[in-house]
Amino acid sequence: MSDQYRRAVKKAQTRAHVRDTAQRLFSERGFDAVPIAEVAAAAGVAVQTVFNHFATKEELYWADRTPWVDGPAAAVRERPAGVPALTALREHLVASVGRFVERLGDPTGRCTIADLDRSPALQASERELHHTAEARLRDALVEAWTGPGAEDRVPADPRIAAAVVAATWLAVSRTLVTQPRCPLPAPGKAAGVAAATRALAERLLTRYEAELVVPVLADDTVPALRAV
């Protein structure tokens, strides 16, 4: 085992220990009430060690909790051959919406919502993460529609369409996820709320997918696909 490998393992272990310690303290006392110095003391490391792994306190809170930031873009980029980008995105978002709402029924999910309710700083950082997700999805769609191996059925202006899809589809998903938070459903009812939310997401996004491109005449004779 090389020294480089041992250092990498130790670094990963320290990061995980700091993350777990911080997230436990945040859960117990609230994000805003726990300073980084207290996290460092509880983890048995220096304050600088915490910042070596996490640039901000908000980053420490969200560490390994945000698959939804990269998930939509990854669904587009990693879709199976022959699957349109919008179909892959719709399927991913519908499944994700259902999972997020289902988690409102378990203690961990309910604790996260309580953390957000108590902290304007976390609410602001969550909004910034959504902006990041939107930008990454927009870039992935542009790539799918203009890059090597671009799809045959693409909007007339892929860049505008990508921006509109990223903004609107993620806004719909975010709304469907956040509305059941207030008030939180009883734990035993979360699965039913998730199923209804998933069905609504499927109906809305299927309609958006169908209406994004429509057949029109190009050069007065040749059918083509253009953005609505």
JOBEL-V658676 format. One record per backbone hydrogen bond with DSSP energy under -1.0 kcal/mol. CO is the residue of the C=O (numbers start at 1). NH is the residue of the N-H. If there is no record, write none. Layout:
CO;NH + CO;NH
//
This chain:
2;6 + 3;7 + 4;8 + 5;9 + 6;10 + 7;11 + 8;12 + 9;13 + 10;14 + 11;15 + 12;16 + 13;17 + 14;18 + 15;19 + 16;20 + 17;21 + 18;22 + 19;23 + 20;24 + 21;25 + 22;26 + 23;27 + 24;28 + 25;29 + 26;30 + 31;34 + 35;39 + 36;40 + 37;41 + 38;42 + 39;43 + 40;45 + 46;50 + 47;51 + 48;52 + 50;54 + 56;60 + 57;61 + 58;62 + 62;65 + 66;69 + 67;71 + 70;74 + 71;75 + 72;76 + 73;77 + 74;78 + 80;83 + 84;88 + 85;89 + 86;90 + 87;91 + 88;92 + 89;93 + 90;94 + 91;95 + 92;96 + 93;97 + 94;98 + 95;99 + 96;100 + 97;101 + 98;102 + 99;103 + 101;104 + 102;105 + 103;106 + 106;110 + 107;111 + 108;112 + 109;113 + 110;114 + 111;115 + 112;116 + 113;117 + 114;118 + 119;123 + 120;124 + 121;125 + 122;126 + 123;127 + 124;128 + 125;129 + 126;130 + 127;131 + 128;132 + 129;133 + 130;134 + 131;135 + 132;136 + 133;137 + 134;138 + 135;139 + 136;140 + 137;141 + 138;142 + 139;143 + 140;144 + 141;145 + 142;146 + 143;147 + 144;151 + 147;150 + 157;161 + 158;162 + 159;163 + 160;164 + 161;165 + 162;166 + 163;167 + 164;168 + 165;169 + 166;170 + 167;171 + 168;172 + 169;173 + 170;174 + 171;175 + 172;176 + 173;177 + 174;178 + 175;179 + 178;181 + 179;182 + 186;189 + 189;193 + 190;194 + 191;195 + 192;196 + 193;197 + 194;198 + 195;199 + 196;200 + 197;201 + 198;202 + 199;203 + 200;204 + 201;205 + 202;206 + 203;207 + 204;208 + 205;209 + 206;210 + 207;211 + 212;228 + 214;226 + 216;224 + 218;221 + 218;222 + 222;218 + 224;216 + 226;214
//
